[in-house]
Amino acid sequence: MTETPQGNEFIGPVQHLLETNRSDEAFALLRPVLDHAPDNPNAHYLMGFACRYLGKTSQSVHHFSKALAADPNNPLVIGNYATALYNDLRFAEAISFAQQMLATEPGNVLWYKILCYGWQSVGNAEKTAHFIRQAQLNASGELNFQLPVHDVLPPDVV
């Protein structure tokens, strides 16, 4: 019988498994950790990734949500929770969450990315165009994602 890692000893091995595309093994290692310590935010955070990589999008949202509840100010947890909502096709929730976060972090490119793609996914070209323009004006750093500009904005704006 495999012993359940105590404390946070599982973090390194799980990160290695995730980095080497062995998400199924990471998932299997994290299950007993969460059975033993169901409120461990690090286990939930890593399980969120394992579930995402395994295509278990609803479970990914669940685990990132648990991690967020324990560590609500962690930007990595916040960003991954929002991304998980989007990946689970929960566009309205992803948009709402990104709008709340944009109010507190107006230069964060991630919120613009989620808003652009979220509004595009629900078929609202006007809102998509608005957030593309806002991203171009306000996002700090490079816009390191493909904005759907050619699908939404007139050529003179692109």
C-alpha positions, 0 to 999 in steps of 0.5 A: 500500500502506498503511503499518503505524503504528509504535509506538502511533500507531494508538490515536487513529484506532482509538478514533475509529473505535470511538466512531463505530460503524465497528468494521469499519474499526477491525478492518481498521486493527488487523489489520496492526498485530497482524501487525507487532507481535503482542504489542502489548497496546494493539492487542489491547485495542482489537481486543477491542472491535472484535471485540465490536462486530462480534459476534466474541465468541470473538475478543474473548475472545482479544484481551482475554486477550492484553491481560490477559496483558501488563497483568494489573493494569489494571482496564479490561482485567480488566473487559473480559476478564470481560465478553467471557467472559460475552458469549461464553456462557462462563458458568462461566469468567466466574463463576469469574473474577468470583469470583476478582476479587471476592475481591480487590475486594469492592466492585466492582459489575462482579463482582456484575453478572457473577456475578448474570447468570452464575448466572442464565444457567446457571439457578441461582436460589439463587446468583443471589439470593445475589449480588443480596443481596451486591451490595445489601449490599456493592457500592460506588457505585450498582448501575447495572445491572438486577438480575434481582431480580423474577425471582429474589427473593421480593417481601419482599426486593426 
